[in-house]
Amino acid sequence: MTRHPARDRGESGALLLLQLGAHPEEIAATRLAECVEGGAFFLDFSRPLGRLRWCGAWNRWLGLTMSLLVPVVHQGEHPGRRVIAVDRGDPYFAELQRLWKARHPSARPVPAVPVDAGRIDADFATQFPHDTGQAAST
């Protein structure tokens, strides 16, 4: 039996995209009702959007796109190194593809206040518990 990588991690909960007053030019992402104070993750348009496709087996090149691997970056991090999986059934699936088409590639600003890696890992685990351990290979 072929297994779906995002579902194997127990992926649940729809993605929430928001505009934050302190970062009006960026789009915050979380799976909680709101972002962690001082620990927001933003869509990272400096990196490409990844795709998991199905064509008899899971791959990144051929077949119907079933999941997106969405680059995100912590507000205190530069450059970003994490991705989240967003399945085809998520309400933002089509919108994410449209956003990447319109905004990628774009330069990522250096954060005003850098944050240590431990805090970034904790914020990611809180907001994206099923994506913890996902690091982008791009």
CNS distance restraints for C-alpha pairs under 8 A (distance, minus, plus):
assign (resid   2 and name CA) (resid  57 and name CA) 6.58 0.50 0.50
assign (resid   2 and name CA) (resid  58 and name CA) 7.77 0.50 0.50
assign (resid   3 and name CA) (resid   7 and name CA) 7.98 0.50 0.50
assign (resid   3 and name CA) (resid   8 and name CA) 6.91 0.50 0.50
assign (resid   3 and name CA) (resid  58 and name CA) 7.91 0.50 0.50
assign (resid   4 and name CA) (resid   8 and name CA) 5.95 0.50 0.50
assign (resid   4 and name CA) (resid  58 and name CA) 7.10 0.50 0.50
assign (resid   5 and name CA) (resid   9 and name CA) 6.76 0.50 0.50
assign (resid   6 and name CA) (resid  10 and name CA) 7.02 0.50 0.50
assign (resid   6 and name CA) (resid  11 and name CA) 5.87 0.50 0.50
assign (resid   6 and name CA) (resid  67 and name CA) 7.62 0.50 0.50
assign (resid   6 and name CA) (resid  85 and name CA) 6.18 0.50 0.50
assign (resid   6 and name CA) (resid  86 and name CA) 7.97 0.50 0.50
assign (resid   6 and name CA) (resid  87 and name CA) 7.51 0.50 0.50
assign (resid   7 and name CA) (resid  11 and name CA) 5.25 0.50 0.50
assign (resid   9 and name CA) (resid 130 and name CA) 5.93 0.50 0.50
assign (resid   9 and name CA) (resid 131 and name CA) 7.56 0.50 0.50
assign (resid  10 and name CA) (resid 130 and name CA) 6.40 0.50 0.50
assign (resid  11 and name CA) (resid 130 and name CA) 5.50 0.50 0.50
assign (resid  11 and name CA) (resid 131 and name CA) 7.72 0.50 0.50
assign (resid  12 and name CA) (resid 130 and name CA) 7.59 0.50 0.50
assign (resid  13 and name CA) (resid  31 and name CA) 6.22 0.50 0.50
assign (resid  14 and name CA) (resid  31 and name CA) 6.21 0.50 0.50
assign (resid  14 and name CA) (resid  90 and name CA) 5.86 0.50 0.50
assign (resid  14 and name CA) (resid  91 and name CA) 7.26 0.50 0.50
assign (resid  15 and name CA) (resid  29 and name CA) 6.87 0.50 0.50
assign (resid  15 and name CA) (resid  30 and name CA) 5.98 0.50 0.50
assign (resid  15 and name CA) (resid  31 and name CA) 4.95 0.50 0.50
assign (resid  15 and name CA) (resid  86 and name CA) 7.45 0.50 0.50
assign (resid  15 and name CA) (resid  90 and name CA) 7.04 0.50 0.50
assign (resid  15 and name CA) (resid  91 and name CA) 7.77 0.50 0.50
assign (resid  15 and name CA) (resid  92 and name CA) 7.02 0.50 0.50
assign (resid  16 and name CA) (resid  29 and name CA) 5.68 0.50 0.50
assign (resid  16 and name CA) (resid  30 and name CA) 5.33 0.50 0.50
assign (resid  16 and name CA) (resid  31 and name CA) 5.75 0.50 0.50
assign (resid  16 and name CA) (resid  32 and name CA) 7.36 0.50 0.50
assign (resid  16 and name CA) (resid  33 and name CA) 7.58 0.50 0.50
assign (resid  17 and name CA) (resid  27 and name CA) 6.43 0.50 0.50
assign (resid  17 and name CA) (resid  28 and name CA) 5.55 0.50 0.50
assign (resid  17 and name CA) (resid  29 and name CA) 4.64 0.50 0.50
assign (resid  17 and name CA) (resid  30 and name CA) 6.70 0.50 0.50
assign (resid  18 and name CA) (resid  27 and name CA) 5.79 0.50 0.50
assign (resid  18 and name CA) (resid  28 and name CA) 5.07 0.50 0.50
assign (resid  18 and name CA) (resid  29 and name CA) 6.45 0.50 0.50
assign (resid  19 and name CA) (resid  23 and name CA) 7.22 0.50 0.50
assign (resid  19 and name CA) (resid  24 and name CA) 6.07 0.50 0.50
assign (resid  19 and name CA) (resid  26 and name CA) 6.78 0.50 0.50
assign (resid  19 and name CA) (resid  27 and name CA) 5.39 0.50 0.50
assign (resid  19 and name CA) (resid  28 and name CA) 6.07 0.50 0.50
assign (resid  20 and name CA) (resid  24 and name CA) 5.82 0.50 0.50
assign (resid  20 and name CA) (resid  26 and name CA) 7.74 0.50 0.50
assign (resid  20 and name CA) (resid  27 and name CA) 7.53 0.50 0.50
assign (resid  20 and name CA) (resid  28 and name CA) 6.96 0.50 0.50
assign (resid  26 and name CA) (resid  42 and name CA) 6.49 0.50 0.50
assign (resid  26 and name CA) (resid  43 and name CA) 7.40 0.50 0.50
assign (resid  27 and name CA) (resid  42 and name CA) 5.43 0.50 0.50
assign (resid  27 and name CA) (resid  43 and name CA) 5.87 0.50 0.50
assign (resid  28 and name CA) (resid  35 and name CA) 7.70 0.50 0.50
assign (resid  28 and name CA) (resid  40 and name CA) 6.43 0.50 0.50
assign (resid  28 and name CA) (resid  41 and name CA) 5.55 0.50 0.50
assign (resid  28 and name CA) (resid  42 and name CA) 4.20 0.50 0.50
assign (resid  28 and name CA) (resid  43 and name CA) 6.30 0.50 0.50
assign (resid  29 and name CA) (resid  35 and name CA) 7.56 0.50 0.50
assign (resid  29 and name CA) (resid  40 and name CA) 7.50 0.50 0.50
assign (resid  29 and name CA) (resid  41 and name CA) 5.72 0.50 0.50
assign (resid  29 and name CA) (resid  42 and name CA) 5.65 0.50 0.50
assign (resid  29 and name CA) (resid  43 and name CA) 6.60 0.50 0.50
assign (resid  29 and name CA) (resid  72 and name CA) 7.81 0.50 0.50
assign (resid  30 and name CA) (resid  34 and name CA) 6.89 0.50 0.50
assign (resid  30 and name CA) (resid  35 and name CA) 6.07 0.50 0.50
assign (resid  30 and name CA) (resid  40 and name CA) 7.93 0.50 0.50
assign (resid  30 and name CA) (resid  41 and name CA) 7.09 0.50 0.50
assign (resid  30 and name CA) (resid 127 and name CA) 5.54 0.50 0.50
assign (resid  30 and name CA) (resid 128 and name CA) 6.84 0.50 0.50
assign (resid  31 and name CA) (resid 127 and name CA) 5.65 0.50 0.50
assign (resid  31 and name CA) (resid 128 and name CA) 6.12 0.50 0.50
assign (resid  32 and name CA) (resid 127 and name CA) 5.98 0.50 0.50
assign (resid  35 and name CA) (resid  39 and name CA) 6.93 0.50 0.50
assign (resid  35 and name CA) (resid  40 and name CA) 5.39 0.50 0.50
assign (resid  35 and name CA) (resid  41 and name CA) 7.71 0.50 0.50
assign (resid  35 and name CA) (resid 127 and name CA) 7.36 0.50 0.50
assign (resid  36 and name CA) (resid  40 and name CA) 5.87 0.50 0.50
assign (resid  36 and name CA) (resid 123 and name CA) 6.95 0.50 0.50
assign (resid  36 and name CA) (resid 127 and name CA) 7.48 0.50 0.50
assign (resid  38 and name CA) (resid  75 and name CA) 7.60 0.50 0.50
assign (resid  39 and name CA) (resid  74 and name CA) 6.54 0.50 0.50
assign (resid  39 and name CA) (resid  75 and name CA) 6.38 0.50 0.50
assign (resid  39 and name CA) (resid  76 and name CA) 7.65 0.50 0.50
assign (resid  39 and name CA) (resid 120 and name CA) 7.21 0.50 0.50
assign (resid  39 and name CA) (resid 123 and name CA) 5.80 0.50 0.50
assign (resid  40 and name CA) (resid  74 and name CA) 5.85 0.50 0.50
assign (resid  40 and name CA) (resid  75 and name CA) 5.60 0.50 0.50
assign (resid  40 and name CA) (resid 123 and name CA) 7.87 0.50 0.50
assign (resid  41 and name CA) (resid  72 and name CA) 6.00 0.50 0.50
assign (resid  41 and name CA) (resid  73 and name CA) 5.27 0.50 0.50
assign (resid  41 and name CA) (resid  74 and name CA) 4.33 0.50 0.50
assign (resid  41 and name CA) (resid  75 and name CA) 5.91 0.50 0.50
assign (resid  41 and name CA) (resid 124 and name CA) 7.84 0.50 0.50
assign (resid  42 and name CA) (resid  72 and name CA) 5.38 0.50 0.50
assign (resid  42 and name CA) (resid  73 and name CA) 5.32 0.50 0.50
assign (resid  42 and name CA) (resid  74 and name CA) 6.36 0.50 0.50
assign (resid  42 and name CA) (resid  75 and name CA) 6.92 0.50 0.50
assign (resid  43 and name CA) (resid  70 and name CA) 7.38 0.50 0.50
assign (resid  43 and name CA) (resid  71 and name CA) 6.13 0.50 0.50
assign (resid  43 and name CA) (resid  72 and name CA) 4.62 0.50 0.50
assign (resid  43 and name CA) (resid  73 and name CA) 6.49 0.50 0.50
assign (resid  44 and name CA) (resid  70 and name CA) 7.98 0.50 0.50
assign (resid  44 and name CA) (resid  71 and name CA) 5.24 0.50 0.50
assign (resid  44 and name CA) (resid  72 and name CA) 4.82 0.50 0.50
assign (resid  44 and name CA) (resid  73 and name CA) 5.68 0.50 0.50
assign (resid  44 and name CA) (resid  80 and name CA) 7.07 0.50 0.50
assign (resid  44 and name CA) (resid 108 and name CA) 7.35 0.50 0.50
assign (resid  45 and name CA) (resid  71 and name CA) 7.43 0.50 0.50
assign (resid  45 and name CA) (resid 100 and name CA) 6.63 0.50 0.50
assign (resid  45 and name CA) (resid 103 and name CA) 6.23 0.50 0.50
assign (resid  45 and name CA) (resid 104 and name CA) 5.00 0.50 0.50
assign (resid  45 and name CA) (resid 105 and name CA) 5.72 0.50 0.50
assign (resid  45 and name CA) (resid 106 and name CA) 5.65 0.50 0.50
assign (resid  45 and name CA) (resid 107 and name CA) 7.58 0.50 0.50
assign (resid  45 and name CA) (resid 108 and name CA) 7.52 0.50 0.50
assign (resid  46 and name CA) (resid 104 and name CA) 6.26 0.50 0.50
assign (resid  46 and name CA) (resid 105 and name CA) 5.01 0.50 0.50
assign (resid  46 and name CA) (resid 106 and name CA) 4.91 0.50 0.50
assign (resid  46 and name CA) (resid 107 and name CA) 5.52 0.50 0.50
assign (resid  46 and name CA) (resid 108 and name CA) 5.97 0.50 0.50
assign (resid  47 and name CA) (resid  71 and name CA) 6.49 0.50 0.50
assign (resid  47 and name CA) (resid 104 and name CA) 7.27 0.50 0.50
assign (resid  47 and name CA) (resid 105 and name CA) 6.75 0.50 0.50
assign (resid  47 and name CA) (resid 138 and name CA) 7.39 0.50 0.50
assign (resid  48 and name CA) (resid  71 and name CA) 7.32 0.50 0.50
assign (resid  48 and name CA) (resid 100 and name CA) 7.69 0.50 0.50
assign (resid  48 and name CA) (resid 104 and name CA) 6.92 0.50 0.50
assign (resid  48 and name CA) (resid 105 and name CA) 7.42 0.50 0.50
assign (resid  48 and name CA) (resid 138 and name CA) 7.81 0.50 0.50
assign (resid  49 and name CA) (resid  68 and name CA) 6.93 0.50 0.50
assign (resid  49 and name CA) (resid  69 and name CA) 6.05 0.50 0.50
assign (resid  49 and name CA) (resid  70 and name CA) 5.48 0.50 0.50
assign (resid  49 and name CA) (resid  71 and name CA) 6.54 0.50 0.50
assign (resid  49 and name CA) (resid  97 and name CA) 7.79 0.50 0.50
assign (resid  49 and name CA) (resid 100 and name CA) 6.83 0.50 0.50
assign (resid  50 and name CA) (resid  60 and name CA) 7.61 0.50 0.50
assign (resid  50 and name CA) (resid  68 and name CA) 5.62 0.50 0.50
assign (resid  50 and name CA) (resid  69 and name CA) 4.50 0.50 0.50
assign (resid  50 and name CA) (resid  70 and name CA) 6.43 0.50 0.50
assign (resid  51 and name CA) (resid  60 and name CA) 5.66 0.50 0.50
assign (resid  51 and name CA) (resid  61 and name CA) 7.96 0.50 0.50
assign (resid  51 and name CA) (resid  65 and name CA) 6.18 0.50 0.50
assign (resid  51 and name CA) (resid  66 and name CA) 7.56 0.50 0.50
assign (resid  51 and name CA) (resid  67 and name CA) 5.90 0.50 0.50
assign (resid  51 and name CA) (resid  68 and name CA) 4.61 0.50 0.50
assign (resid  51 and name CA) (resid  69 and name CA) 5.77 0.50 0.50
assign (resid  52 and name CA) (resid  58 and name CA) 6.52 0.50 0.50
assign (resid  52 and name CA) (resid  59 and name CA) 5.75 0.50 0.50
assign (resid  52 and name CA) (resid  60 and name CA) 4.93 0.50 0.50
assign (resid  52 and name CA) (resid  61 and name CA) 7.89 0.50 0.50
assign (resid  52 and name CA) (resid  65 and name CA) 5.78 0.50 0.50
assign (resid  52 and name CA) (resid  66 and name CA) 5.92 0.50 0.50
assign (resid  52 and name CA) (resid  67 and name CA) 5.07 0.50 0.50
assign (resid  52 and name CA) (resid  68 and name CA) 6.17 0.50 0.50
assign (resid  52 and name CA) (resid  69 and name CA) 7.39 0.50 0.50
assign (resid  53 and name CA) (resid  58 and name CA) 5.65 0.50 0.50
assign (resid  53 and name CA) (resid  59 and name CA) 5.28 0.50 0.50
assign (resid  53 and name CA) (resid  60 and name CA) 5.53 0.50 0.50
assign (resid  53 and name CA) (resid  61 and name CA) 6.78 0.50 0.50
assign (resid  53 and name CA) (resid  62 and name CA) 6.19 0.50 0.50
assign (resid  53 and name CA) (resid  63 and name CA) 5.25 0.50 0.50
assign (resid  53 and name CA) (resid  64 and name CA) 5.16 0.50 0.50
assign (resid  53 and name CA) (resid  65 and name CA) 4.27 0.50 0.50
assign (resid  53 and name CA) (resid  66 and name CA) 5.45 0.50 0.50
assign (resid  53 and name CA) (resid  67 and name CA) 7.01 0.50 0.50
assign (resid  54 and name CA) (resid  58 and name CA) 4.92 0.50 0.50
assign (resid  54 and name CA) (resid  59 and name CA) 6.47 0.50 0.50
assign (resid  54 and name CA) (resid  62 and name CA) 7.10 0.50 0.50
assign (resid  54 and name CA) (resid  63 and name CA) 5.03 0.50 0.50
assign (resid  54 and name CA) (resid  64 and name CA) 5.38 0.50 0.50
assign (resid  54 and name CA) (resid  65 and name CA) 6.58 0.50 0.50
assign (resid  54 and name CA) (resid  66 and name CA) 6.67 0.50 0.50
assign (resid  55 and name CA) (resid  59 and name CA) 7.64 0.50 0.50
assign (resid  55 and name CA) (resid  62 and name CA) 6.24 0.50 0.50
assign (resid  55 and name CA) (resid  63 and name CA) 4.56 0.50 0.50
assign (resid  55 and name CA) (resid  64 and name CA) 6.83 0.50 0.50
assign (resid  65 and name CA) (resid  88 and name CA) 7.57 0.50 0.50
assign (resid  66 and name CA) (resid  87 and name CA) 6.04 0.50 0.50
assign (resid  66 and name CA) (resid  88 and name CA) 5.12 0.50 0.50
assign (resid  67 and name CA) (resid  85 and name CA) 6.40 0.50 0.50
assign (resid  67 and name CA) (resid  86 and name CA) 5.45 0.50 0.50
assign (resid  67 and name CA) (resid  87 and name CA) 4.23 0.50 0.50
assign (resid  67 and name CA) (resid  88 and name CA) 5.52 0.50 0.50
assign (resid  68 and name CA) (resid  84 and name CA) 7.95 0.50 0.50
assign (resid  68 and name CA) (resid  85 and name CA) 5.61 0.50 0.50
assign (resid  68 and name CA) (resid  86 and name CA) 5.09 0.50 0.50
assign (resid  68 and name CA) (resid  87 and name CA) 6.35 0.50 0.50
assign (resid  68 and name CA) (resid  88 and name CA) 7.72 0.50 0.50
assign (resid  68 and name CA) (resid  93 and name CA) 7.51 0.50 0.50
assign (resid  69 and name CA) (resid  83 and name CA) 5.79 0.50 0.50
assign (resid  69 and name CA) (resid  84 and name CA) 5.56 0.50 0.50
assign (resid  69 and name CA) (resid  85 and name CA) 4.75 0.50 0.50
assign (resid  69 and name CA) (resid  86 and name CA) 6.53 0.50 0.50
assign (resid  70 and name CA) (resid  83 and name CA) 5.08 0.50 0.50
assign (resid  70 and name CA) (resid  84 and name CA) 5.15 0.50 0.50
assign (resid  70 and name CA) (resid  85 and name CA) 6.25 0.50 0.50
assign (resid  70 and name CA) (resid  86 and name CA) 7.13 0.50 0.50
assign (resid  71 and name CA) (resid  80 and name CA) 7.50 0.50 0.50
assign (resid  71 and name CA) (resid  81 and name CA) 7.44 0.50 0.50
assign (resid  71 and name CA) (resid  82 and name CA) 5.94 0.50 0.50
assign (resid  71 and name CA) (resid  83 and name CA) 4.30 0.50 0.50
assign (resid  71 and name CA) (resid  84 and name CA) 6.59 0.50 0.50
assign (resid  71 and name CA) (resid 136 and name CA) 7.39 0.50 0.50
assign (resid  72 and name CA) (resid  80 and name CA) 6.42 0.50 0.50
assign (resid  72 and name CA) (resid  81 and name CA) 7.44 0.50 0.50
assign (resid  72 and name CA) (resid  82 and name CA) 5.72 0.50 0.50
assign (resid  72 and name CA) (resid  83 and name CA) 5.60 0.50 0.50
assign (resid  72 and name CA) (resid  84 and name CA) 7.18 0.50 0.50
assign (resid  73 and name CA) (resid  77 and name CA) 6.43 0.50 0.50
assign (resid  73 and name CA) (resid  78 and name CA) 7.48 0.50 0.50
assign (resid  73 and name CA) (resid  79 and name CA) 7.26 0.50 0.50
assign (resid  73 and name CA) (resid  80 and name CA) 4.42 0.50 0.50
assign (resid  73 and name CA) (resid  81 and name CA) 6.90 0.50 0.50
assign (resid  73 and name CA) (resid  82 and name CA) 6.68 0.50 0.50
assign (resid  74 and name CA) (resid  78 and name CA) 7.98 0.50 0.50
assign (resid  74 and name CA) (resid  80 and name CA) 6.98 0.50 0.50
assign (resid  74 and name CA) (resid 120 and name CA) 6.58 0.50 0.50
assign (resid  75 and name CA) (resid 111 and name CA) 6.46 0.50 0.50
assign (resid  76 and name CA) (resid 111 and name CA) 5.27 0.50 0.50
assign (resid  76 and name CA) (resid 112 and name CA) 7.35 0.50 0.50
assign (resid  76 and name CA) (resid 113 and name CA) 5.83 0.50 0.50
assign (resid  76 and name CA) (resid 114 and name CA) 4.40 0.50 0.50
assign (resid  76 and name CA) (resid 115 and name CA) 4.74 0.50 0.50
assign (resid  76 and name CA) (resid 120 and name CA) 7.83 0.50 0.50
assign (resid  77 and name CA) (resid 110 and name CA) 7.71 0.50 0.50
assign (resid  77 and name CA) (resid 111 and name CA) 6.37 0.50 0.50
assign (resid  77 and name CA) (resid 114 and name CA) 6.02 0.50 0.50
assign (resid  77 and name CA) (resid 115 and name CA) 6.42 0.50 0.50
assign (resid  77 and name CA) (resid 120 and name CA) 7.80 0.50 0.50
assign (resid  78 and name CA) (resid 108 and name CA) 7.64 0.50 0.50
assign (resid  78 and name CA) (resid 109 and name CA) 7.80 0.50 0.50
assign (resid  78 and name CA) (resid 110 and name CA) 5.93 0.50 0.50
assign (resid  78 and name CA) (resid 111 and name CA) 6.73 0.50 0.50
assign (resid  79 and name CA) (resid 108 and name CA) 7.52 0.50 0.50
assign (resid  81 and name CA) (resid 135 and name CA) 5.72 0.50 0.50
assign (resid  81 and name CA) (resid 136 and name CA) 5.51 0.50 0.50
assign (resid  82 and name CA) (resid 134 and name CA) 5.99 0.50 0.50
assign (resid  82 and name CA) (resid 135 and name CA) 4.56 0.50 0.50
assign (resid  82 and name CA) (resid 136 and name CA) 5.42 0.50 0.50
assign (resid  83 and name CA) (resid 131 and name CA) 7.54 0.50 0.50
assign (resid  83 and name CA) (resid 134 and name CA) 5.86 0.50 0.50
assign (resid  83 and name CA) (resid 135 and name CA) 5.96 0.50 0.50
assign (resid  83 and name CA) (resid 136 and name CA) 5.77 0.50 0.50
assign (resid  84 and name CA) (resid 128 and name CA) 7.44 0.50 0.50
assign (resid  84 and name CA) (resid 131 and name CA) 5.60 0.50 0.50
assign (resid  84 and name CA) (resid 134 and name CA) 6.95 0.50 0.50
assign (resid  85 and name CA) (resid 131 and name CA) 6.87 0.50 0.50
assign (resid  86 and name CA) (resid  90 and name CA) 6.48 0.50 0.50
assign (resid  86 and name CA) (resid  93 and name CA) 6.64 0.50 0.50
assign (resid  87 and name CA) (resid  93 and name CA) 6.86 0.50 0.50
assign (resid  88 and name CA) (resid  93 and name CA) 5.71 0.50 0.50
assign (resid  89 and name CA) (resid  93 and name CA) 7.05 0.50 0.50
assign (resid  92 and name CA) (resid  96 and name CA) 5.93 0.50 0.50
assign (resid  93 and name CA) (resid  97 and name CA) 6.80 0.50 0.50
assign (resid  94 and name CA) (resid  98 and name CA) 6.37 0.50 0.50
assign (resid  95 and name CA) (resid  99 and name CA) 6.08 0.50 0.50
assign (resid  96 and name CA) (resid 100 and name CA) 6.22 0.50 0.50
assign (resid  97 and name CA) (resid 101 and name CA) 6.21 0.50 0.50
assign (resid  98 and name CA) (resid 102 and name CA) 6.28 0.50 0.50
assign (resid  99 and name CA) (resid 103 and name CA) 5.94 0.50 0.50
assign (resid  99 and name CA) (resid 104 and name CA) 7.91 0.50 0.50
assign (resid 100 and name CA) (resid 104 and name CA) 5.10 0.50 0.50
assign (resid 100 and name CA) (resid 105 and name CA) 8.00 0.50 0.50
assign (resid 115 and name CA) (resid 119 and name CA) 6.73 0.50 0.50
assign (resid 115 and name CA) (resid 120 and name CA) 6.87 0.50 0.50
assign (resid 116 and name CA) (resid 120 and name CA) 6.53 0.50 0.50
assign (resid 117 and name CA) (resid 121 and name CA) 6.11 0.50 0.50
assign (resid 118 and name CA) (resid 122 and name CA) 6.22 0.50 0.50
assign (resid 119 and name CA) (resid 123 and name CA) 6.10 0.50 0.50
assign (resid 120 and name CA) (resid 124 and name CA) 6.13 0.50 0.50
assign (resid 121 and name CA) (resid 125 and name CA) 6.15 0.50 0.50
assign (resid 122 and name CA) (resid 126 and name CA) 6.20 0.50 0.50
assign (resid 123 and name CA) (resid 127 and name CA) 6.24 0.50 0.50
assign (resid 124 and name CA) (resid 128 and name CA) 5.56 0.50 0.50
assign (resid 124 and name CA) (resid 129 and name CA) 7.21 0.50 0.50
assign (resid 124 and name CA) (resid 132 and name CA) 6.89 0.50 0.50
assign (resid 125 and name CA) (resid 129 and name CA) 4.66 0.50 0.50
assign (resid 125 and name CA) (resid 130 and name CA) 7.93 0.50 0.50
assign (resid 125 and name CA) (resid 131 and name CA) 7.63 0.50 0.50
assign (resid 125 and name CA) (resid 132 and name CA) 5.57 0.50 0.50
assign (resid 128 and name CA) (resid 132 and name CA) 6.47 0.50 0.50
